[in-house]
Amino acid sequence: TVQRLKAFCAKHGFEGPCAGISDYKAVHWDLDNDMIKEGPLPPKRVSEEPTKMTIEACLTSDACSPFTACPSKASRDCLRASVPFRTPLRRISCCFRCCTQHWLDTTRLGRNLDAAGAGMLQISESASVRYSKPNPDSGDFGLAPRTNVLAHPHMFAAVADVHVHPMTGCRVVDEKDFEASYTLLAALYHVDPNIALRSDASLMSFDLGNQYKCLKKLRASVSKQRRLVTDYFMPVRWAPESPLQHYLALGLANNVKESANANTRERVIGVRGPSLWQAALEHPAYDQLPTDDRLLLCCCMNIDEKHPLRLEHYLILNKHPEFACAAREKKHLGEPI
């Protein structure tokens, strides 16, 4: 940038620290084309209202600019836009920017995400003994959480109203809003949602440490009028039981039992260390790499005989060695390679 500016000043005979001794010429930095241009700064452009159609068109072109202003409205179906395989992450982030920004700002999800960035509470003494190997990426929501579109293990926790974690305590976002009627979002890391909704007497038999106050608040806030969405991060087969099944709008879990009801789904696990992945995949030089040398992110990390559906997906994927997926049949895949 400095060299370009010096060359520009030399070309037009600009002198002095402010380049204002000679005839003045207005210049500005063109953010879209990453260069200096003559003339005044043009009026700030505003992107068109995001819809499923406009985003899908954006994903197949090179015209997206991350510097245009976002409109005041966005269609709900913009969140349902389909992403073509091998679309660069920088383009995905750019094309979805105004859509995700609008729905984060107009719902409480953005507020929850900002609160999550403040971190959790202290590690309880009992948890430090039981969990000697905490996940190194706990609390990693990406380099820029509001614009990060990478799926990762903590993405539900980032926007949850209640977040419980055995290592780092619990967080309740804005308890005043619990008097409202919106569906409650609860991220329960290694805490069975069935146990969380049982009575105090049942809870006290478990070593919950500093999670107890959040679980108590959660239980007091849920009713048949106030529905609940839970995200259970634990490598066990799971299905909702009573009383949870009476309040559950949606239950997400690593592995769902065959006996689970229709409103229970397998959670998307995503990639470990999303900040590292985001830094690599959004780097401008990454797009210049030969396609055959690029990494494929395998977002289903639990690919083994315990997860037959994912194993089936892996076998399909394994027919295409050009994808360079790090998964291996009948092996548990941890950090993406």
N, C-alpha and C positions, 0 to 999 in steps of 0.2 A: 504493500500500500504506500509506504513512504517513497519508494523508488518511482512508482507511477505518479505520485503527486509532484515530485521534483521534476520529472520529465514534462509533465503538463505545464508547470510554471515556467520552465525553460523555453518550451515551445511558444508560449504566448508572451514572453518577456516580462513576466511578473517579477518584481523585486521587493526586497524588504520582508520582515517577518510576517506581515499580514498580506503581502502581495497586493497592496493597494496604492502603490506610488504611481504606477502607469495607469492607463485607461482601465477602469474597472470592468471586469467580465464576470457575470454570475455563473457559478458552477455548482453542481451537486453530484452526490454519489448515487449512481444507479444501483440500487440494491438488487434488482432482478438480474442484471447482467454483470454485477460486480465490477464496475468501472466508473471513472469520472466522466461526466458529460457536461457540455456547456449549457447555459440557460438556467432559469430559476427552477426550483423544485416543483415538479408537476403536482397537481391536486392529488390527494391521496385516493387511490383506487379502492373500490369496495367490491368484494367478491359477490357473485350471484348467490341467491339463497340456496343453501345446500339441500339437495334431495338425493334420493337413491340414484336417479338417472344422471344428475350432474357429477356426482362423485365417481360413478363407474366410468363416465367419460373422461374425467380427470385422471383416473388411474391408468389409462391407456395412452396418455399424452405426456409431453414434457413441458406443458405450459403453466404448471402450478407455481405460484410464488408464495413463500411463507410471510411476505411483508405486506400483502394487501389487507385492508381492514375487513373485518367480518361483518356481515349484515346483522340486523337485530333479530331476525327470525331464522328458523331452520326447521325443515320438515322432519317429523319423527322417523320417517322411513329412511332418512339419510344414514341412520345407524345400521341399516340392513344391507348396505351396498356390498356387493360381492367383489372380492379382491382376486384378480387373476394370479395364477401360480407364478412365483419368482418375481413379483413386483418389488422393486427396491423399497426398503423401509423408509428412506427419506421421502419418497414420493407418497407412500401410504400416509405417513404422518402429516405431510403437507395437505393432501387432498381431504383428509378427515378433520383437519385442524378446526375449522369453523363449526363443523357439525358437533364434535365432542365438546368444544368450548361452550357452545350454546346450551347443551343439555346438562353440562356440569354446573353452569351458572344459574340456570332456571330451575334446578332441583337442588335438594340438599346434598347431593353427591359431591359437588365441588367443595362445599363447606367441610364435609367429612374428610375429603382428601387433604385439604389444607391442614385440618386438625391432626391427621395422621402423620404429617410431616414433622410435627412437634415431638414425636417419639412417644414411647411407652413409659411406664413407671419403673421403679427399681426392681431388680431381680430378687425374688423371695429366697430366703435361706434354704428352704426345703427344695425349691426348684433347682438351685445351683448344685445340689447333691444328686438329684434324680436325672438331670439333663446335663451330663458332663460334656456332651458334644453338641452344642446348639448350632442351628443352621447359620452359616456365616452370612447369609443374605437376609436374615430377618429384618423387616423394616425397609428393605430396598424396594422402592416403587419406581425405579428408573431415574435417569438423570433429570428429566423434567416430567414429573408425574402427571401433570395436566395434559401433556401432549404425547406421552408415551403410549403407543398402541401395541407393544409387545405383551403377550400373555405371560404371566409369571405367577408363582405360587401364592403371592400375597396381594393379588390385584383385588380380590373381594374384600379383604381386610382393610385395604386402603380407603374404601368408600363406606365401610360398615358403620352403623350407629353404635354398636357394641363390639369391641374387639377384645378377646380373651386369649392370652398366651401364657403357657406355663413358665417360661423363662422371664419374660419382661412385664408380667402383670396384666392389667386390664385398662381399657379406656372406654368411657361413655361420652359421646359427643352431644353437647347441649341438652341436658336433661329436661329443660323447660318444654321442648318440643315433644316430649314423650306423652304429653297430655293430648296431643293431636291424634288423628285416626289413621295416619299413613302406615303402610306395611313396614315392619321393623326389620332391619338387616343386622344379623349377628354372625360374626366370624369367630368360630370356636376352634382354636388350634390345639389339637390333642385333648379336647374336652368334648365328650359325647353329648350332643344336643339332648338326647333322651334324659341323661342325668341332670343336665342344666335346668330342665323344666320340672324336676321332681321337688318334693318338699324340702324344707330346711333340714329335717331329720335325716333324709337320705344324703343330702349334700355334705353334712358334717362328717360322714363316715369316710369321705374322700379327702386326700391331702391337697386342698385347693389353694392354700396360701393366700396370696393377695388377689386371687381371681374372685373370691367369694362375693365381694360387694357388687361387682358387675353382674354376676349371675343372679344375685338377689334382686337387683334392679330390673334385669331382663325378665325374670319370672313375674314380678309385680306388674309389668307393663303389658304383658301378652294376655289376650282374651279371645273369645270367639269373634269379637268385633274388631280386634286388633290382630291381624295376621302376621306371620313371621316367616322370614327367609333365613335359613341357616346354611353356613358353609363349614363343613367338618373336614379338617385336614388331619387324616390319620390313616395309615396303610392297613385298614381292616375292612371287612365287608360290613355294610351298615344298612339299616332300614329304620324308619321312624316307628316309635312305639307310643303307647298311651303314657302321659296326656299330650305329648308333642304332636301326634298325628291329628289331633282335633284343631290345632292352631296353625298347622304348617301350610303356607302358601307354596313353598318350594324348598326342597332339601337337596343340597349339593354335597357329595361325598366322593372320596377317592375311589371307592369300590362299592357298588350298590348290590344288596342281596336280591335274589330272585323274588323274594316275598315282598319287596318294597312296592309301595303304591305308585300310581301314575305321576304324582307330583314330586318324584325323587329322581335326580339325574346324577350322572357321573360328572364331577367337576373337571374343568380344564386346568391341567397342572401348569403348563407353560415352561419357561426356561428359568434356571437358576441364575442369579446374578444379573438381573435385567439391565442394570447400569452399564456393566461391561459389554453386554451384547449391543445395547443401544449405541454406545460410543463407537463400537466397531462397525456396525451395520449402517449407521447414519454418516459415517465419514465419507466425504466426497470421493476419495480414492477407491473406496470399496466398489463403487459402480463400474470402475474401469477394469476390475479384475476379470479374467476369462471366466465364463460361466462355469466351466468344468472345475475350476479351482475354488468356487465359492462353497461355503458351508450351507448345509440344509439344517434348519433348526427342527429337531425332533421334539415336538411339544408333549408327546405322551411318553413320560419317562419310565412309567411302570410297565415295561413290555416284558412279560414273562408268563410262565404257565398259570400263574394265579389270576391273570387278566386275559381270559380267552378272546374277548372282543378286540383288545388292543393287539394281541398276538396275531390275530387274523389280519388286522390292518398292517402290521409289520411285514407279514409274509407277502402282502401285495407290494409294499414298498421295496422289499428285498429283491423283487424282480427287476428293479431299475438301479443298477449299481452306479449309474452316472449321478444319482442324487447324493452319494457319499454320506448317507445317514450313519451316525455313530452307533445306532442300536444293533444289538446282536440277539438272535433268537434265544429264548430261555435264559436271558441274563437280565438282571435288574439294572436299568440305566440311570445313573445318578446325574451329575453335572453334565450339561451338553458339552461336547468336545468340538 
